[in-house]
Amino acid sequence: MVGLVETMLKLHKDLPKAKTPHEQESLQRQISATDTQIDQFVYDSCGPTANEVGINGGDQHDKPSNASGTAGSPGSSKRQGHQR
């Protein structure tokens, strides 16, 4: 997990330095892939319920999933009371 986070930080640091649209797109794809790997690690570690995967799963980080209009995330308050 630490390695994935370090990779993500480096990619975000390198993004503004990208000189061409191709470099920017390549970095964005790497960021997206790393984000997916981090999500999968969290899902595997925390074991969300099938309902939570349906609510938070996929690439829906920008979609509100609760009354406050903020995007849900693994380990959010919806997990309160759920023990594995």
Protein Blocks (a to p, Z undefined) as FASTA:
>chain_A
ZZmmmmmmmmmmmmmmpmbfklmmmmmmmmmmmmmmmmmmmmmmnopafklmmmmgcjlk
lpcfbfnopacdehiaklgoiaZZ
